[in-house]
Amino acid sequence: MKIKLDENLPARLIEALAKLGHDVDSVPQEALSGQPDTRVWDASQEAQRFLITQDLDFSDLRRFAPGTHKGILLVRLSNPSRQRLIDRIQGIFSTEAVEDWKECFVVLTDRKVRIHRKS
C-alpha cells in the first residue's frame, strides 16, 4: 500500500510500515510540515497515497466520503504517546487486511477499527 504519514505521527512509523511491505512517505519528508491541511491532502491524493493522521480536520465523512479519495486512517487514541501510536498502527497493519482499506475512511481507536466503505 502507498501511504503518507501526516506530520503528527512519529517518523519511526516510516521504517516500521516499510518493513511490512508498504511504500511510505511523510509530510516532513516532502517539506510540507506546517502547510495547510488542503495542501497535505492534495499532495496525498496526487501521489495516490493512503493518508494516516490524527488531525480531526480530516474527520468529516461528508467532505471525505469513502470512494472519493485514496483512503484515510484517522487515529484516535486516548493516550497517543509516540510509542503507543507506533505500537497500535504497526499492530493493526500487521493483523488486518489493510489493502482492503483503499478508498475507505477508517477510524482507529484503542479498542476498535471502524471501516466506512463506499456505499
PyMOL commands that set and color helices and strands:
alter all, ss='L'
color gray80, all
select helices_A, chain A and resi 12-19+28-30+37-46+56-58+82-95+98-101
alter helices_A, ss='H'
color red, helices_A
select strands_A, chain A and resi 2-5+23-26+50-53+72-75+105-108+113-116
alter strands_A, ss='S'
color yellow, strands_A
deselect
rebuild
show_as cartoon
